[in-house]
Amino acid sequence: MIERFLKLINNLSQMFLTLNGNDIPEMISVHDIRCLQEICSLLRPFEVLTREIFTEKSVMIQPSEYRAKFKRQSKVDYSAHISRTEEALSSSPFNFWKFVNNLQQKPTVPL
């Protein structure tokens, strides 16, 4: 559901810009969008594993095999996260460090 929202966010913001009146809902901040993107990347291994568990129609796979699959997928997703972070740092160091400073000032987990 979060991924779907992130895919639609550009369309939603364009729609909100065309509306008139006081009943327009507030759009979430860029910081919140980035947090949602990070949450999606952190939850992706769980989604992959859950889909595999519930789509299995043949012989039951041992828990150790699921653990191994999860570990492999976690490494792939972590590498992708590091690559995106390195790319952001090299392409725009100022914006990257501004983002890091904002993270330090605001709690990333809602209280």
C-alpha positions in Angstrom: 0.0 0.0 0.0 2.9 2.4 0.7 4.5 1.6 -2.6 1.2 2.3 -4.4 0.9 5.7 -2.6 4.5 6.5 -3.6 3.8 5.7 -7.2 0.7 7.9 -7.2 2.3 10.8 -5.3 3.1 12.9 -8.4 -0.5 12.5 -9.7 -1.9 13.4 -6.3 0.2 16.5 -6.0 -0.8 17.6 -9.5 -4.5 17.0 -8.7 -4.2 19.0 -5.4 -2.7 22.0 -7.4 -5.7 22.1 -9.6 -8.2 22.2 -6.7 -9.5 25.4 -5.3 -10.8 26.1 -1.9 -10.0 25.4 1.7 -10.8 21.7 1.8 -7.6 20.7 0.1 -5.7 18.2 2.2 -2.1 18.9 3.1 0.5 17.0 1.2 3.2 15.2 3.1 6.7 16.6 3.1 9.7 15.5 1.0 11.3 14.2 4.2 8.2 12.0 4.9 8.3 10.7 1.3 12.0 9.7 1.7 11.2 8.0 4.9 8.4 6.0 3.2 10.8 5.1 0.4 13.3 3.8 3.0 10.6 1.9 4.8 9.6 0.2 1.6 13.2 -0.8 0.8 13.6 -2.2 4.4 10.3 -4.2 4.2 10.9 -5.5 0.6 12.7 -8.7 1.8 9.7 -9.5 4.1 7.3 -9.0 1.2 9.4 -11.3 -1.1 9.6 -14.0 1.5 5.8 -13.8 2.3 4.9 -14.1 -1.3 7.1 -17.1 -1.7 5.6 -18.8 1.4 2.0 -18.3 0.3 2.6 -19.1 -3.4 4.3 -22.5 -2.7 2.1 -25.3 -4.0 4.6 -28.1 -4.0 6.7 -29.7 -1.3 7.1 -27.6 1.9 10.4 -25.8 2.0 12.3 -26.0 5.2 12.6 -22.9 7.4 16.4 -22.8 6.8 15.8 -22.4 3.1 13.5 -19.4 3.7 16.1 -18.0 6.0 18.7 -18.3 3.3 16.4 -16.7 0.7 15.7 -13.9 3.1 19.4 -13.4 3.8 20.2 -13.2 0.1 17.3 -10.8 -0.6 18.4 -8.6 2.3 21.9 -8.4 0.9 20.6 -7.4 -2.5 18.3 -4.8 -1.1 21.0 -3.4 1.2 23.4 -3.2 -1.7 20.8 -1.3 -3.7 20.2 1.1 -0.7 24.0 1.7 -0.4 24.3 2.4 -4.1 21.4 4.9 -4.0 23.0 6.6 -1.1 26.4 6.8 -2.7 24.8 8.1 -5.9 22.9 10.8 -4.0 26.1 11.8 -2.2 28.2 12.0 -5.4 25.5 13.8 -7.5 24.5 16.4 -4.9 26.6 16.4 -1.7 24.9 19.6 -0.3 21.4 18.0 -0.6 22.6 14.7 0.8 24.2 16.3 3.9 21.1 18.6 4.4 19.0 15.4 4.4 21.3 13.8 6.9 21.2 16.8 9.2 17.4 16.8 9.0 17.3 13.2 10.0 19.4 14.0 13.0 17.0 16.7 14.1 13.7 14.9 13.6 13.0 11.4 14.9 12.5 9.0 12.0 10.2 6.7 13.9 6.8 8.3 14.9 6.3 8.5 18.7 
